[in-house]
Amino acid sequence: MMKEYRELISFALLGFVLLIGFISLRIVPVGHLGVIKNWGKVTHDNVLAEGWHFVIPVKTTVEYINIKLLKFQDKATASSKDLQDVSTEVSIQYSMNEVSYLYQKVGTKEIVSNIVLMPAVQESVKAVTAKYTAEELIKKRPEVKTEINKAIQEFLNETLNKKGLSEKSLIMANVAITAFDFSEEFNRSIEMKVRAEQQALQAKNEKLKKITDAEAIAEKIKIESIATANAIKREAKALRENPLLIEYKRMEKWDGKLPEVTGGAIPMFDVKKYKENTR
């Protein structure tokens, strides 16, 4: 009986130890850090790395903070310099650092997104958009992106400093403008402008083609005229140098018929009539 009682106690103690071990075990996932809270108070001297850890049950709780490269995306609507409504979609890649202090002063990833990043995007986009016309936002997109990036970083630094946090608590890796959306009226005006530019370019090309064709024809006529003039000069020179050539040219043009009327040193008479009378 005592033996069975001792075995029961042993199993109970083992179960208790396993239960304590189970409720004391904390597993920090890959790409996370564990912020320790003792009786709800954040401690900064011990942040749990990835892997298995044992903590004191009830007294200690662990908040898991994602330290991977995260993405925040938001859309801000503002007026351009020429009073066009522009909706700008901005994407930010960032990571959380010094997690115990950031968690204590700001909160989790969701809170950081809503309390810090969203206002940074909204204010920065509105401030920068007001400096450019709607058309300039398109043509100077890299410049606009640089300004928005700078404005967001300055906003974040100011916000973190006010919270008593280091600027390294929130590291912004990249800012991208994923889309500019304009009003339908502006889009139509841009479409009409592009079409007009294309038509003007087409007309210019057609004009240049006509000019080129005309110049080619003029050049051809010029070359033919020069060739004809040179041929005439050569023939005239040949005739001057060889009088017999004149007679040869006359013979080339003679059709083999005698003239109907002759004259000159002898009295003029009608050859045709003479032929008829002699028949």
RODO-2510 file (C-alpha; in nm, 4 decimals, decimal comma):
residues 279
     n   res          X          Y          Z
     1     m     0,0000     0,0000     0,0000
     2     m     0,2803     0,2397     0,0942
     3     k     0,4641     0,1473    -0,2226
     4     e     0,1637     0,2328    -0,4385
     5     y     0,1184     0,5567    -0,2446
     6     r     0,4815     0,6545    -0,3039
     7     e     0,4512     0,5776    -0,6758
     8     l     0,1399     0,7923    -0,6962
     9     i     0,3189     1,0806    -0,5265
    10     s     0,6151     1,0371    -0,7612
    11     f     0,3912     1,0529    -1,0667
    12     a     0,2129     1,3579    -0,9244
    13     l     0,5435     1,5360    -0,8587
    14     l     0,6663     1,4479    -1,2083
    15     g     0,3456     1,5767    -1,3594
    16     f     0,3745     1,8961    -1,1542
    17     v     0,7338     1,9492    -1,2661
    18     l     0,6381     1,8880    -1,6304
    19     l     0,3477     2,1286    -1,5966
    20     i     0,5701     2,3968    -1,4427
    21     g     0,8262     2,3378    -1,7159
    22     f     0,5602     2,3603    -1,9837
    23     i     0,4081     2,6849    -1,8557
    24     s     0,7585     2,8265    -1,8018
    25     l     0,8757     2,7512    -2,1544
    26     r     0,8847     3,0310    -2,4097
    27     i     0,9914     2,9799    -2,7703
    28     v     1,1029     3,2936    -2,9552
    29     p     1,0319     3,2469    -3,3307
    30     v     1,2886     3,3068    -3,6028
    31     g     1,3240     3,6750    -3,6877
    32     h     1,1884     3,7866    -3,3496
    33     l     1,3153     3,9030    -3,0128
    34     g     1,1403     3,8481    -2,6814
    35     v     1,0799     4,1504    -2,4580
    36     i     1,0507     4,0412    -2,0953
    37     k     0,7886     4,1936    -1,8637
    38     n     0,8093     4,1244    -1,4897
    39     w     0,4715     4,1917    -1,3284
    40     g     0,3877     4,3935    -1,6398
    41     k     0,7010     4,6114    -1,6269
    42     v     0,9399     4,6014    -1,9222
    43     t     1,2989     4,5068    -1,8415
    44     h     1,5771     4,6293    -2,0698
    45     d     1,8674     4,4231    -1,9375
    46     n     1,7568     4,0912    -2,0846
    47     v     1,5973     4,0530    -2,4288
    48     l     1,5357     3,6954    -2,5378
    49     a     1,6942     3,5794    -2,8617
    50     e     1,5500     3,3180    -3,0965
    51     g     1,5010     2,9739    -2,9433
    52     w     1,3801     2,8088    -2,6188
    53     h     1,3773     2,9944    -2,2873
    54     f     1,2410     2,9277    -1,9374
    55     v     1,0841     3,2101    -1,7405
    56     i     0,9152     3,2392    -1,4059
    57     p     0,5444     3,1614    -1,4566
    58     v     0,2875     3,4274    -1,3695
    59     k     0,5548     3,6831    -1,2795
    60     t     0,7179     3,6954    -1,6233
    61     t     0,5497     3,7374    -1,9605
    62     v     0,7169     3,7700    -2,2997
    63     e     0,6202     3,9964    -2,5901
    64     y     0,7515     3,8778    -2,9267
    65     i     0,8750     4,1609    -3,1510
    66     n     0,9306     4,1061    -3,5223
    67     i     1,2746     4,2360    -3,6252
    68     k     1,2527     4,1257    -3,9894
    69     l     1,2311     4,3726    -4,2761
    70     l     0,8695     4,4868    -4,2624
    71     k     0,6463     4,6631    -4,5099
    72     f     0,4067     4,9496    -4,4504
    73     q     0,1861     5,0852    -4,7283
    74     d    -0,0461     5,3826    -4,7220
    75     k    -0,2203     5,6209    -4,9595
    76     a    -0,2268     5,9979    -4,9069
    77     t    -0,4416     6,2485    -5,0963
    78     a    -0,3136     6,6034    -5,1390
    79     s    -0,3360     6,9072    -5,3675
    80     s    -0,0576     6,9832    -5,6114
    81     k     0,0871     7,3272    -5,6790
    82     d    -0,1677     7,3775    -5,9600
    83     l    -0,4511     7,2628    -5,7280
    84     q    -0,4951     6,9179    -5,8811
    85     d    -0,6086     6,6385    -5,6487
    86     v    -0,3343     6,3769    -5,6338
    87     s    -0,3531     6,0438    -5,4549
    88     t    -0,0069     5,9056    -5,3818
    89     e     0,0551     5,5488    -5,2705
    90     v     0,3744     5,5083    -5,0673
    91     s     0,5435     5,1869    -4,9584
    92     i     0,8012     5,1820    -4,6766
    93     q     1,0395     4,9014    -4,5902
    94     y     1,1577     4,9288    -4,2306
    95     s     1,2809     4,7281    -3,9332
    96     m     1,2407     4,7663    -3,5564
    97     n     1,5506     4,7989    -3,3387
    98     e     1,6174     4,8525    -2,9672
    99     v     1,2937     4,6641    -2,9287
   100     s     1,2494     4,6812    -2,5504
   101     y     1,2542     5,0618    -2,5512
   102     l     1,0478     5,0887    -2,8695
   103     y     0,7874     4,8503    -2,7312
   104     q     0,7755     5,0364    -2,4001
   105     k     0,7470     5,3859    -2,5510
   106     v     0,5411     5,3097    -2,8629
   107     g     0,4179     4,9507    -2,8817
   108     t     0,3923     4,6592    -3,1204
   109     k     0,4312     4,6611    -3,4976
   110     e     0,0648     4,7487    -3,5511
   111     i     0,0875     5,0444    -3,3137
   112     v     0,4120     5,1638    -3,4754
   113     s     0,2398     5,1535    -3,8141
   114     n    -0,0679     5,3494    -3,6990
   115     i     0,0945     5,5931    -3,4576
   116     v     0,4289     5,6656    -3,6257
   117     l     0,4457     5,5591    -3,9894
   118     m     0,0971     5,6582    -4,1059
   119     p     0,1228     6,0220    -3,9883
   120     a     0,4746     6,0396    -4,1320
   121     v     0,3494     5,9370    -4,4767
   122     q     0,0417     6,1599    -4,4692
   123     e     0,2249     6,4756    -4,3612
   124     s     0,5285     6,4225    -4,5831
   125     v     0,3304     6,3492    -4,8991
   126     k     0,1086     6,6554    -4,8499
   127     a     0,4069     6,8840    -4,7886
   128     v     0,6038     6,7626    -5,0901
   129     t     0,3079     6,7383    -5,3304
   130     a     0,2261     7,1060    -5,2733
   131     k     0,5679     7,2027    -5,4188
   132     y     0,5038     7,0521    -5,7622
   133     t     0,2434     7,0766    -6,0347
   134     a     0,0635     6,7568    -6,1285
   135     e     0,2658     6,7271    -6,4477
   136     e     0,5942     6,7830    -6,2604
   137     l     0,5054     6,5007    -6,0198
   138     i     0,5119     6,2673    -6,3188
   139     k     0,8149     6,4101    -6,4983
   140     k     1,0239     6,4558    -6,1809
   141     r     0,9242     6,1356    -6,0052
   142     p     1,2784     6,0449    -5,8825
   143     e     1,3202     6,3939    -5,7359
   144     v     0,9778     6,3754    -5,5694
   145     k     1,0607     6,0335    -5,4241
   146     t     1,3851     6,1680    -5,2762
   147     e     1,2039     6,4587    -5,1130
   148     i     0,9296     6,2360    -4,9705
   149     n     1,1937     5,9964    -4,8377
   150     k     1,3757     6,2816    -4,6685
   151     a     1,0550     6,4282    -4,5249
   152     i     0,9436     6,0912    -4,3822
   153     q     1,2842     6,0315    -4,2237
   154     e     1,2800     6,3748    -4,0619
   155     f     0,9264     6,3168    -3,9320
   156     l     1,0254     5,9784    -3,7858
   157     n     1,3361     6,1201    -3,6171
   158     e     1,1376     6,4031    -3,4640
   159     t     0,8682     6,1641    -3,3376
   160     l     1,1212     5,9218    -3,1878
   161     n     1,3126     6,2027    -3,0205
   162     k     0,9941     6,3330    -2,8595
   163     k     0,9374     5,9832    -2,7206
   164     g     1,2879     5,9770    -2,5793
   165     l     1,3947     5,7103    -2,8264
   166     s     1,7039     5,6780    -3,0395
   167     e     1,6706     5,7444    -3,4122
   168     k     1,8036     5,3907    -3,4575
   169     s     1,4944     5,2469    -3,2899
   170     l     1,3134     5,2496    -3,6231
   171     i     1,5311     5,1981    -3,9288
   172     m     1,3818     5,2899    -4,2663
   173     a     1,5419     5,0868    -4,5448
   174     n     1,3556     5,2165    -4,8483
   175     v     1,0669     5,4355    -4,9603
   176     a     0,8884     5,3750    -5,2915
   177     i     0,6118     5,5668    -5,4672
   178     t     0,4038     5,2817    -5,6035
   179     a     0,1349     5,4941    -5,7728
   180     f     0,0178     5,8459    -5,8579
   181     d    -0,3585     5,8733    -5,9134
   182     f    -0,5015     6,1916    -6,0651
   183     s    -0,8526     6,3138    -6,1346
   184     e    -1,0302     6,1974    -6,4503
   185     e    -1,0250     6,5541    -6,5832
   186     f    -0,6474     6,5737    -6,5484
   187     n    -0,6014     6,2314    -6,7054
   188     r    -0,8104     6,3423    -7,0034
   189     s    -0,6065     6,6609    -7,0409
   190     i    -0,2836     6,4602    -7,0327
   191     e    -0,4224     6,2199    -7,2919
   192     m    -0,5228     6,5090    -7,5186
   193     k    -0,1825     6,6708    -7,4763
   194     v    -0,0014     6,3496    -7,5615
   195     r    -0,2232     6,3001    -7,8661
   196     a    -0,1581     6,6585    -7,9795
   197     e     0,2178     6,6116    -7,9364
   198     q     0,2052     6,2895    -8,1365
   199     q     0,0077     6,4574    -8,4137
   200     a     0,2503     6,7513    -8,4166
   201     l     0,5433     6,5119    -8,4348
   202     q     0,3754     6,3225    -8,7186
   203     a     0,3099     6,6460    -8,9073
   204     k     0,6706     6,7511    -8,8536
   205     n     0,7960     6,4183    -8,9843
   206     e     0,5690     6,4415    -9,2873
   207     k     0,6936     6,7942    -9,3523
   208     l     1,0541     6,6824    -9,3262
   209     k     0,9793     6,3961    -9,5639
   210     k     0,8260     6,6338    -9,8185
   211     i     1,1222     6,8680    -9,7881
   212     t     1,3620     6,5754    -9,8253
   213     d     1,1734     6,4451   -10,1287
   214     a     1,1682     6,7929   -10,2850
   215     e     1,5379     6,8382   -10,2203
   216     a     1,6058     6,4967   -10,3748
   217     i     1,4043     6,5879   -10,6865
   218     a     1,5785     6,9256   -10,7109
   219     e     1,9162     6,7580   -10,6741
   220     k     1,8237     6,5063   -10,9436
   221     i     1,7155     6,7857   -11,1810
   222     k     2,0347     6,9730   -11,1038
   223     i     2,2488     6,6702   -11,1771
   224     e     2,0590     6,5990   -11,5014
   225     s     2,0906     6,9653   -11,6078
   226     i     2,4622     6,9631   -11,5391
   227     a     2,4990     6,6378   -11,7323
   228     t     2,2973     6,7792   -12,0279
   229     a     2,4964     7,1016   -12,0272
   230     n     2,8219     6,9098   -12,0213
   231     a     2,7029     6,6913   -12,3087
   232     i     2,6105     7,0011   -12,5124
   233     k     2,9488     7,1561   -12,4417
   234     r     3,1286     6,8412   -12,5476
   235     e     2,9237     6,8173   -12,8695
   236     a     2,9756     7,1848   -12,9526
   237     k     3,3478     7,1481   -12,8980
   238     a     3,3534     6,8393   -13,1193
   239     l     3,1639     7,0266   -13,3956
   240     r     3,4065     7,3159   -13,3787
   241     e     3,7056     7,0910   -13,4030
   242     n     3,5640     6,8690   -13,6840
   243     p     3,3459     7,0499   -13,9501
   244     l     3,2743     6,7194   -14,1266
   245     l     3,0847     6,6136   -13,8177
   246     i     2,8257     6,8810   -13,8961
   247     e     2,7553     6,7206   -14,2313
   248     y     2,7390     6,3826   -14,0580
   249     k     2,4778     6,5128   -13,8123
   250     r     2,2761     6,6492   -14,1052
   251     m     2,2876     6,3166   -14,2789
   252     e     2,1709     6,1457   -13,9603
   253     k     1,8602     6,3656   -13,9543
   254     w     1,7819     6,3371   -14,3367
   255     d     1,4830     6,1127   -14,4151
   256     g     1,6038     6,0324   -14,7668
   257     k     1,3518     6,2607   -14,9447
   258     l     1,4460     6,5455   -15,1743
   259     p     1,3096     6,8893   -15,0914
   260     e     0,9853     6,9843   -15,2675
   261     v     1,1074     7,3353   -15,3501
   262     t     1,4655     7,4379   -15,4233
   263     g     1,6260     7,7732   -15,4854
   264     g     1,9471     7,9587   -15,4503
   265     a     2,1848     8,0223   -15,7392
   266     i     1,9352     7,8803   -15,9875
   267     p     1,5748     7,9972   -16,0365
   268     m     1,3360     7,8520   -15,7775
   269     f     1,1010     7,5828   -15,9036
   270     d     0,8502     7,3369   -15,7657
   271     v     1,0070     6,9913   -15,7795
   272     k     0,6762     6,8163   -15,7026
   273     k     0,5009     6,9899   -15,9904
   274     y     0,7897     6,9079   -16,2198
   275     k     0,7604     6,5407   -16,1369
   276     e     0,3877     6,5426   -16,2167
   277     n     0,4413     6,7134   -16,5588
   278     t     0,7075     6,4686   -16,6625
   279     r     0,4886     6,1639   -16,6093
***
